[in-house]
C-alpha cells in the first residue's frame, strides 16, 4: 500500500499575524499567506471554530441512502467508513477545498482504498505557471496538482477556480481581523498606559518646567499620583467604556456567525431567544447545510462510481443525504393510497407541494373511460343467466361507477334483497375474480 504524495513541506505552527500582513495578502491575493490567516483564525477564534464545526457536524449527523445499490457497494460499505470520507471532505466548507490522498490495498481480489488527509496548508500556488502544487519535504521538487488529480481526491467546495478567495474563510476575514485588531489594541492600551491619554492646559513657556511636567505625566500609571502647579488644568481623554468595547466585539461575532451559519444573537433592544428569531436563524442554517450536502453528495457519488469501475461491471450508484424534513415519496404514496381507499379525500395542492410533482385529479368521465370489462368477465356474463336480475345488474354498474370506494359500493349493493341477484353475483365474483377487479377500479 503506497500513497501518491510523499511527505510534504508545510508550516502549521503559526502563532500570530499582523494587520499589515493581512492587508498585503488581500491586496495581492497571496494564496499561501491567505491560507495561513485562515488557519490561524480557525484555531484561535472560538466563534469561527464554533460556526464551522456546527456546519460540519450538521453534515456528519445526516443519514444517507444509496440509489441503485449493488452487491459490491453493499459489501464495500461494511468495511469502509464512509463517514470518515465525509468528514475529510467537510474541511472544504471553510477552506474551499480538501485534498485526500488515496492508497489501494488488495482484499479478496478487490481494490480497497485507504484515505489520508493532506493539510490545506500543504497546497501552494505558482504565480508564474498559474498552477497549484505541493512541495516535497526537504527538496525543491514541485508536485503539480494537474498531474495527480486522478490519483487523489481534490474536492473544490466552491466550484470555482478562485476557491481561495471565494471560500467561506475569505468572506469573514475582514470582520475577523477587525475583531482581533480591536482586542489587540485594547490589550496594548491596558499594558502600556493603564490610564487614558492626558490633556494638560496652562500658560507659561518655561522650557525646564515643561520638561519636568512631561516627565511627571509620562510616569503616571494606575494607582500613581503627581503634584502639579495650581494654574494647570489636567484632564483625560474620554474613551469607550467596557460595555462599548464588548458591544463592538459582539457586533463582529454576529457578523461572523451570520456568514458561517446564518445565525446570530438578537440585536440590542430585541427579545433575545424569541421563537420567530430562533425559527428564522434555524432555517438559514438548514439552507446552508443543505447546500453543503448537495456538493458533497456529488463528490461521494463520484468516488463510489470510480471504485465500481475499478472493481466490477455493476451500474453506477448515487449517494444521497436524507433530511428529516423531507418526505419519503414512496411511503407518502402508500399513505395517500390507504387514505383514499378508506374513503378520505386528500387535498391536491398538498400532494403536489409535498411530492414536488404536479397533481391533477381526473374527472369521473376520464375514470369511467378506462373501466373496461375483462374479456373473461364478458364471457362469464354471457354464460350466467341474468334475465331475472337484469335491472338490478344495471343498477350495480351505476353504483360502481359513482362510488368513491369499495366499501361504499359494497354497502349499497348489499341493500338488494333478491336471492336470484345474490346467486348471479356469486357466480360472477367467484368465476371471474370480480372482487379483485372492483378494488382496482376504486
PARO-435381 format. One record per residue (C-alpha): residue number from 0; x, y, z. Coordinates in steps of 0.02 Angstrom, whole numbers, plus 50000, padded with zeros to 5 digits. Layout:
<panus>
(panu NUM,(X,Y,Z)),
...
</panus>
This chain:
<panus>
(panu 0,(50000,50000,50000)),
(panu 1,(50077,50165,49944)),
(panu 2,(50007,50340,49945)),
(panu 3,(50030,50451,49793)),
(panu 4,(50102,50600,49887)),
(panu 5,(50266,50595,49986)),
(panu 6,(50296,50692,50146)),
(panu 7,(50253,50871,50104)),
(panu 8,(50330,51034,50159)),
(panu 9,(50211,51149,50253)),
(panu 10,(50211,51255,50410)),
(panu 11,(50065,51246,50531)),
(panu 12,(50150,51319,50686)),
(panu 13,(50083,51493,50654)),
(panu 14,(50070,51599,50810)),
(panu 15,(50024,51774,50754)),
(panu 16,(49991,51886,50606)),
(panu 17,(49995,52073,50584)),
(panu 18,(49871,52192,50509)),
(panu 19,(49999,52233,50376)),
(panu 20,(50015,52051,50326)),
(panu 21,(49826,52034,50310)),
(panu 22,(49814,52190,50203)),
(panu 23,(49955,52127,50094)),
(panu 24,(49876,51954,50075)),
(panu 25,(49708,52027,50024)),
(panu 26,(49781,52158,49908)),
(panu 27,(49893,52035,49816)),
(panu 28,(49779,51881,49830)),
(panu 29,(49927,51791,49908)),
(panu 30,(49866,51611,49915)),
(panu 31,(49989,51546,50044)),
(panu 32,(49977,51696,50158)),
(panu 33,(49787,51694,50150)),
(panu 34,(49788,51510,50196)),
(panu 35,(49899,51547,50345)),
(panu 36,(49775,51679,50402)),
(panu 37,(49628,51560,50380)),
(panu 38,(49720,51427,50481)),
(panu 39,(49762,51548,50622)),
(panu 40,(49584,51614,50637)),
(panu 41,(49508,51440,50636)),
(panu 42,(49623,51384,50776)),
(panu 43,(49622,51542,50881)),
(panu 44,(49448,51616,50862)),
(panu 45,(49319,51511,50956)),
(panu 46,(49174,51597,50867)),
(panu 47,(49240,51548,50697)),
(panu 48,(49282,51371,50754)),
(panu 49,(49109,51351,50831)),
(panu 50,(49019,51404,50673)),
(panu 51,(49124,51297,50558)),
(panu 52,(49106,51144,50670)),
(panu 53,(48917,51173,50676)),
(panu 54,(48909,51164,50486)),
(panu 55,(49020,51010,50479)),
(panu 56,(48932,50920,50621)),
(panu 57,(48764,50951,50537)),
(panu 58,(48829,50859,50383)),
(panu 59,(48901,50715,50483)),
(panu 60,(48738,50692,50580)),
(panu 61,(48638,50659,50422)),
(panu 62,(48586,50485,50371)),
(panu 63,(48613,50435,50191)),
(panu 64,(48548,50317,50059)),
(panu 65,(48624,50244,49902)),
(panu 66,(48514,50232,49750)),
(panu 67,(48538,50082,49633)),
(panu 68,(48642,49999,49768)),
(panu 69,(48731,49843,49706)),
(panu 70,(48813,49694,49794)),
(panu 71,(48989,49767,49779)),
(panu 72,(48944,49933,49861)),
(panu 73,(48843,49843,49995)),
(panu 74,(48992,49734,50044)),
(panu 75,(49116,49877,50024)),
(panu 76,(49024,49990,50147)),
(panu 77,(49029,49854,50279)),
(panu 78,(49216,49880,50299)),
(panu 79,(49237,50059,50236)),
(panu 80,(49194,50205,50350)),
(panu 81,(49106,50323,50230)),
(panu 82,(49078,50447,50372)),
(panu 83,(49267,50472,50380)),
(panu 84,(49267,50518,50196)),
(panu 85,(49126,50642,50225)),
(panu 86,(49220,50718,50373)),
(panu 87,(49376,50743,50269)),
(panu 88,(49276,50821,50129)),
(panu 89,(49186,50936,50251)),
(panu 90,(49351,51026,50289)),
(panu 91,(49324,51111,50122)),
(panu 92,(49173,51204,50190)),
(panu 93,(49293,51327,50273)),
(panu 94,(49449,51325,50163)),
(panu 95,(49356,51300,50000)),
(panu 96,(49448,51140,49957)),
(panu 97,(49505,50975,50031)),
(panu 98,(49642,50857,49974)),
(panu 99,(49635,50670,50012)),
(panu 100,(49773,50551,49960)),
(panu 101,(49718,50378,49904)),
(panu 102,(49812,50215,49927)),
(panu 103,(49740,50048,49875)),
(panu 104,(49762,49877,49950)),
(panu 105,(49701,49711,49881)),
(panu 106,(49571,49617,49984)),
(panu 107,(49477,49467,49915)),
(panu 108,(49537,49514,49740)),
(panu 109,(49464,49688,49758)),
(panu 110,(49549,49858,49765)),
(panu 111,(49501,49940,49930)),
(panu 112,(49552,50122,49961)),
(panu 113,(49637,50194,50114)),
(panu 114,(49618,50381,50146)),
(panu 115,(49749,50504,50206)),
(panu 116,(49712,50687,50241)),
(panu 117,(49828,50815,50163)),
(panu 118,(49829,50976,50268)),
(panu 119,(49762,51127,50173)),
(panu 120,(49922,51223,50208)),
(panu 121,(50020,51096,50104)),
(panu 122,(49944,51164,49943)),
(panu 123,(50041,51306,49864)),
(panu 124,(50021,51418,49712)),
(panu 125,(50144,51451,49571)),
(panu 126,(50101,51627,49512)),
(panu 127,(50212,51613,49358)),
(panu 128,(50138,51448,49299)),
(panu 129,(49968,51493,49373)),
(panu 130,(49956,51316,49440)),
(panu 131,(49934,51238,49611)),
(panu 132,(50066,51120,49677)),
(panu 133,(50135,51027,49828)),
(panu 134,(50316,51040,49884)),
(panu 135,(50403,50880,49935)),
(panu 136,(50483,50894,50107)),
(panu 137,(50670,50936,50113)),
(panu 138,(50676,50954,49923)),
(panu 139,(50633,51080,49789)),
(panu 140,(50527,50953,49697)),
(panu 141,(50358,51026,49647)),
(panu 142,(50212,50907,49625)),
(panu 143,(50083,50996,49520)),
(panu 144,(49901,50965,49557)),
(panu 145,(49853,50946,49373)),
(panu 146,(49969,50794,49359)),
(panu 147,(49895,50695,49504)),
(panu 148,(49710,50740,49506)),
(panu 149,(49664,50563,49452)),
(panu 150,(49767,50489,49596)),
(panu 151,(49696,50593,49738)),
(panu 152,(49531,50670,49786)),
(panu 153,(49539,50857,49761)),
(panu 154,(49371,50923,49816)),
(panu 155,(49329,51102,49769)),
(panu 156,(49181,51155,49877)),
(panu 157,(49162,51324,49791)),
(panu 158,(49152,51255,49615)),
(panu 159,(49266,51397,49561)),
(panu 160,(49448,51406,49505)),
(panu 161,(49472,51551,49627)),
(panu 162,(49421,51446,49776)),
(panu 163,(49548,51532,49890)),
(panu 164,(49456,51699,49884)),
(panu 165,(49279,51636,49854)),
(panu 166,(49276,51522,50005)),
(panu 167,(49194,51545,50174)),
(panu 168,(49357,51595,50259)),
(panu 169,(49382,51741,50138)),
(panu 170,(49206,51805,50172)),
(panu 171,(49240,51826,50358)),
(panu 172,(49421,51880,50353)),
(panu 173,(49381,52067,50357)),
(panu 174,(49273,52053,50513)),
(panu 175,(49392,51932,50596)),
(panu 176,(49542,52047,50577)),
(panu 177,(49440,52198,50637)),
(panu 178,(49389,52099,50790)),
(panu 179,(49565,52042,50831)),
(panu 180,(49638,52214,50796)),
(panu 181,(49515,52289,50920)),
(panu 182,(49562,52161,51052)),
(panu 183,(49749,52183,51020)),
(panu 184,(49745,52373,51030)),
(panu 185,(49644,52369,51191)),
(panu 186,(49767,52246,51268)),
(panu 187,(49913,52356,51217)),
(panu 188,(49823,52506,51290)),
(panu 189,(49798,52425,51459)),
(panu 190,(49975,52354,51459)),
(panu 191,(50063,52516,51416)),
(panu 192,(49955,52660,51477)),
(panu 193,(49834,52594,51607)),
(panu 194,(49752,52767,51603)),
(panu 195,(49678,52866,51458)),
(panu 196,(49782,52995,51364)),
(panu 197,(49804,53154,51469)),
(panu 198,(49765,53332,51414)),
(panu 199,(49858,53475,51504)),
(panu 200,(49801,53656,51488)),
(panu 201,(49901,53800,51559)),
(panu 202,(50005,53956,51525)),
(panu 203,(50193,53975,51526)),
(panu 204,(50337,53941,51412)),
(panu 205,(50472,53891,51536)),
(panu 206,(50560,53750,51444)),
(panu 207,(50628,53667,51602)),
(panu 208,(50458,53668,51686)),
(panu 209,(50377,53595,51531)),
(panu 210,(50505,53454,51526)),
(panu 211,(50477,53417,51710)),
(panu 212,(50289,53419,51682)),
(panu 213,(50302,53297,51536)),
(panu 214,(50410,53181,51639)),
(panu 215,(50280,53175,51779)),
(panu 216,(50139,53145,51657)),
(panu 217,(50236,53007,51568)),
(panu 218,(50264,52920,51735)),
(panu 219,(50080,52917,51779)),
(panu 220,(50013,52742,51792)),
(panu 221,(49867,52661,51878)),
(panu 222,(49870,52697,52065)),
(panu 223,(50003,52832,52042)),
(panu 224,(49993,53019,52076)),
(panu 225,(50083,53180,52032)),
(panu 226,(50100,53357,52100)),
(panu 227,(50064,53495,51975)),
(panu 228,(50058,53687,51982)),
(panu 229,(49890,53764,52030)),
(panu 230,(49870,53856,51865)),
(panu 231,(49869,53695,51763)),
(panu 232,(49710,53607,51708)),
(panu 233,(49734,53419,51691)),
(panu 234,(49602,53309,51611)),
(panu 235,(49596,53140,51525)),
(panu 236,(49532,53098,51353)),
(panu 237,(49362,53013,51363)),
(panu 238,(49371,52835,51298)),
(panu 239,(49242,52699,51271)),
(panu 240,(49195,52600,51423)),
(panu 241,(49193,52412,51441)),
(panu 242,(49013,52397,51382)),
(panu 243,(49055,52485,51218)),
(panu 244,(49208,52376,51194)),
(panu 245,(49113,52214,51223)),
(panu 246,(48971,52277,51113)),
(panu 247,(49093,52302,50970)),
(panu 248,(49164,52127,50991)),
(panu 249,(48986,52057,50996)),
(panu 250,(48947,52152,50836)),
(panu 251,(49093,52069,50745)),
(panu 252,(49045,51899,50816)),
(panu 253,(48868,51920,50750)),
(panu 254,(48932,51961,50576)),
(panu 255,(49047,51810,50579)),
(panu 256,(48905,51696,50637)),
(panu 257,(48790,51767,50504)),
(panu 258,(48910,51718,50364)),
(panu 259,(48956,51548,50433)),
(panu 260,(48789,51481,50496)),
(panu 261,(48663,51615,50451)),
(panu 262,(48635,51635,50637)),
(panu 263,(48671,51773,50763)),
(panu 264,(48611,51832,50931)),
(panu 265,(48468,51955,50943)),
(panu 266,(48511,52136,50911)),
(panu 267,(48516,52256,51055)),
(panu 268,(48343,52300,51118)),
(panu 269,(48256,52150,51042)),
(panu 270,(48190,51999,51132)),
(panu 271,(48332,51875,51136)),
(panu 272,(48280,51696,51107)),
(panu 273,(48110,51734,51030)),
(panu 274,(48028,51594,50933)),
(panu 275,(48024,51693,50771)),
(panu 276,(48209,51733,50782)),
(panu 277,(48253,51554,50825)),
(panu 278,(48149,51485,50682)),
(panu 279,(48220,51606,50554)),
(panu 280,(48402,51576,50601)),
(panu 281,(48375,51389,50606)),
(panu 282,(48305,51395,50430)),
(panu 283,(48458,51491,50372)),
(panu 284,(48574,51359,50444)),
(panu 285,(48469,51222,50364)),
(panu 286,(48484,51304,50193)),
(panu 287,(48674,51318,50209)),
(panu 288,(48691,51138,50268)),
(panu 289,(48580,51077,50127)),
(panu 290,(48689,51170,50001)),
(panu 291,(48845,51093,50080)),
(panu 292,(48765,50922,50073)),
(panu 293,(48719,50934,49888)),
(panu 294,(48900,50975,49844)),
(panu 295,(48971,50834,49950)),
(panu 296,(48843,50711,49879)),
(panu 297,(48916,50736,49706)),
(panu 298,(49094,50703,49766)),
(panu 299,(49048,50546,49863)),
(panu 300,(48947,50482,49715)),
(panu 301,(49096,50510,49600)),
(panu 302,(49210,50418,49724)),
(panu 303,(49095,50266,49738)),
(panu 304,(49071,50252,49550)),
(panu 305,(49260,50260,49525)),
(panu 306,(49276,50109,49640)),
(panu 307,(49142,50017,49543)),
(panu 308,(49235,50043,49379)),
(panu 309,(49398,49983,49459)),
(panu 310,(49321,49826,49530)),
(panu 311,(49161,49771,49443)),
(panu 312,(49046,49798,49296)),
(panu 313,(48896,49848,49401)),
(panu 314,(48794,50000,49355)),
(panu 315,(48831,50169,49435)),
(panu 316,(48754,50218,49602)),
(panu 317,(48701,50384,49677)),
(panu 318,(48743,50438,49854)),
(panu 319,(48611,50548,49936)),
(panu 320,(48591,50625,50108)),
(panu 321,(48423,50608,50196)),
(panu 322,(48349,50762,50278)),
(panu 323,(48222,50726,50413)),
(panu 324,(48103,50859,50349)),
(panu 325,(48098,50780,50177)),
(panu 326,(47955,50661,50144)),
(panu 327,(47991,50486,50083)),
(panu 328,(47890,50490,49921)),
(panu 329,(47861,50304,49916)),
(panu 330,(47797,50299,50095)),
(panu 331,(47688,50452,50066)),
(panu 332,(47613,50374,49909)),
(panu 333,(47565,50220,50008)),
(panu 334,(47487,50328,50144)),
(panu 335,(47387,50428,50016)),
(panu 336,(47326,50267,49933)),
(panu 337,(47274,50194,50101)),
(panu 338,(47178,50352,50149)),
(panu 339,(47096,50362,49977)),
(panu 340,(47046,50178,49984)),
(panu 341,(46967,50213,50154)),
(panu 342,(46857,50348,50081)),
(panu 343,(46959,50500,50130)),
(panu 344,(46994,50640,50006)),
(panu 345,(47170,50714,50004)),
(panu 346,(47197,50895,49953)),
(panu 347,(47275,50903,49779)),
(panu 348,(47382,51055,49820)),
(panu 349,(47457,50968,49973)),
(panu 350,(47503,50814,49871)),
(panu 351,(47579,50920,49733)),
(panu 352,(47682,51028,49852)),
(panu 353,(47740,50882,49958)),
(panu 354,(47788,50765,49817)),
(panu 355,(47856,50909,49712)),
(panu 356,(47760,50848,49560)),
(panu 357,(47606,50923,49475)),
(panu 358,(47447,50833,49525)),
(panu 359,(47276,50847,49441)),
(panu 360,(47125,50745,49490)),
(panu 361,(47040,50651,49348)),
(panu 362,(46859,50684,49308)),
(panu 363,(46732,50545,49331)),
(panu 364,(46714,50537,49142)),
(panu 365,(46902,50506,49121)),
(panu 366,(46895,50371,49254)),
(panu 367,(46745,50285,49176)),
(panu 368,(46826,50286,49004)),
(panu 369,(46963,50171,49069)),
(panu 370,(46847,50050,49159)),
(panu 371,(46834,49913,49028)),
(panu 372,(46769,49738,49071)),
(panu 373,(46893,49598,49054)),
(panu 374,(46862,49480,48908)),
(panu 375,(46845,49334,49028)),
(panu 376,(46720,49434,49129)),
(panu 377,(46619,49464,48972)),
(panu 378,(46616,49276,48940)),
(panu 379,(46554,49243,49114)),
(panu 380,(46418,49373,49098)),
(panu 381,(46359,49290,48937)),
(panu 382,(46359,49119,49019)),
(panu 383,(46269,49174,49176)),
(panu 384,(46080,49184,49174)),
(panu 385,(46042,49364,49217)),
(panu 386,(45871,49377,49138)),
(panu 387,(45783,49389,49306)),
(panu 388,(45902,49519,49379)),
(panu 389,(45944,49624,49227)),
(panu 390,(45875,49781,49307)),
(panu 391,(45974,49752,49467)),
(panu 392,(46136,49718,49371)),
(panu 393,(46120,49884,49280)),
(panu 394,(46098,49969,49447)),
(panu 395,(46255,49882,49513)),
(panu 396,(46357,49952,49369)),
(panu 397,(46291,50125,49405)),
(panu 398,(46340,50103,49588)),
(panu 399,(46516,50050,49539)),
(panu 400,(46537,50200,49425)),
(panu 401,(46477,50326,49553)),
(panu 402,(46556,50255,49711)),
(panu 403,(46719,50330,49778)),
(panu 404,(46773,50174,49874)),
(panu 405,(46749,49987,49878)),
(panu 406,(46664,49996,50048)),
(panu 407,(46538,50123,49984)),
(panu 408,(46493,50015,49834)),
(panu 409,(46479,49858,49939)),
(panu 410,(46363,49939,50066)),
(panu 411,(46245,49994,49927)),
(panu 412,(46248,49826,49838)),
(panu 413,(46207,49733,49999)),
(panu 414,(46040,49825,50007)),
(panu 415,(45971,49718,49865)),
(panu 416,(45856,49584,49934)),
(panu 417,(45844,49464,49789)),
(panu 418,(45902,49281,49801)),
(panu 419,(45923,49270,49613)),
(panu 420,(46029,49428,49616)),
(panu 421,(46140,49355,49753)),
(panu 422,(46161,49193,49657)),
(panu 423,(46207,49284,49497)),
(panu 424,(46333,49396,49586)),
(panu 425,(46415,49246,49670)),
(panu 426,(46436,49164,49502)),
(panu 427,(46519,49318,49429)),
(panu 428,(46628,49355,49579)),
(panu 429,(46700,49181,49605)),
(panu 430,(46712,49133,49424)),
(panu 431,(46791,49294,49365)),
(panu 432,(46878,49367,49518)),
(panu 433,(46763,49516,49507)),
(panu 434,(46809,49566,49683)),
(panu 435,(46988,49600,49630)),
(panu 436,(46927,49700,49482)),
(panu 437,(46814,49805,49591)),
(panu 438,(46959,49850,49706)),
(panu 439,(47063,49900,49554)),
(panu 440,(46926,50018,49494)),
(panu 441,(46918,50114,49660)),
</panus>
